[in-house]
Amino acid sequence: MILRWLGLGKPRPSVGLRPHRDVELPLDFDAAYARVLCAIELTLGANVTIDDRPTGLLEAAFGLVNSERVRCTFERVDGSHTRVGIEAIFPAGADVQSRSRAVDALADTLEREARRPDHGS
């Protein structure tokens, strides 16, 4: 009890963790960015709130005010592959779930398109 009060006890398993998935797309950075931007709008019906192509950051909001948001970050693997990190962001004080339907839906859509013979182009 005292250890927990001092902040020295074992942290809860979910502390600092947010639902996330990584997807590698067989596309160059610009094509991957455009594909994810389109998928956010079509799959999630979300409004893009941050669109910062130079830094490789997209953030989208949907649902009620102060509800879950989705953040996508982009990493160039090589000239023809881009890794996309998809993460759920919750408002302060919200219960963080172990899974996010929005993260899973977006990742599933991108993975399905990446497996298409024409790479979804």
N, C-alpha and C positions, 0 to 999 in steps of 0.2 A: 504494500500500500504506500509506504513512504517513498520507495524507489519510483513508483509510478508518479507520485506527486512531484518528485524532483526531476522527472523526465528521464530517469535512468532505466526504467523498466523496459521490457520488450515492446517494441512498437507494434501496433496492429498491422496485420499483413497488407492492408490496402493503403497504408499511409504513403503518400507520394506517388502512387501508381494510378495511371489513367488508362482506360481502355484504348488500345492502339494496335495497329497492324502495319506492316511494311509490305509493299508490293513493288516488284521490279518490272518495269515496262520495257519492251524492246523498241523503244523510241528515243530519239534525241531529246534534249531538254525542252526545247520549244514545243515540239509535238506532244510530249508528255504533259507539259503544263496546259496546253490547249485541251487535251483529252480529259484531264482531271477537272478543269474548269467546266467543261460541258457536262461531265458526269455528275458534278455537284448539283448543277441546275436540273438535269433530267432525272437523276436517280433519287435525290433527296428533296428536290423542290425547294432548295435553300437559296437564300439571298447572300451573295458574296459581300462580305463586309471589309475584307482586306484582300487586295489583289496587288501583290508586290512581286512582279516577275523578276526584277533584278536580284532580289535576295532569295527568291524561290519560296515564297510564302503565300498561301491562300488560306483564308479563314471564312467560314460561312455560318450563318445563323438561320434557325428555322424554329417554328413553333411559337410558343408564347415568349413574351419579353423575359429576359433572364433565364432562359432555358439552355439546354445543351447546345454547344457549338462544335464545329469540326474544324480542325487545323490540319493543313497539308503542308509538308515541307519536301523539298526536292533536292536530290543529291545526284550529281552526274557520276555514273559508274564508268562509262567510256563514251565515245562519240555516238553510239547507237543504243545505249541503255541508260535509263534513269530510275533511281530508287525513289519511291514516294512513301513518306511516313504519314500515316493518317492517325490522328489522335482526337479523342473527345475532350472537350474543355467544359467544365461545369462551373456554375456561379459559386461564389464563396458561401460556405455553409451547407451546400447541397450534399446529399448522400452520393458518393461516387460508387457507381455500379462496377462490377467486374467486367461486364460486356456492354457494348453500345450497339444498338441496332443500326444506327446511322453509320458508324465506322464499318461494321460488317457489311452493310449494303453497298457502300461505296467501294470497299476493297473487293468484294465479290464481283461487282460489275467490272472493275478494272482488270482483275485476274481473268475473268471470262473473256474479255476483249483481247487480252494479251495472248490467250491460247488460240485465237482465231488464226487460220493460215495466212490471212492478209494483214495480220496484226491490228485489225480493227480500223484500218485506214480507209 
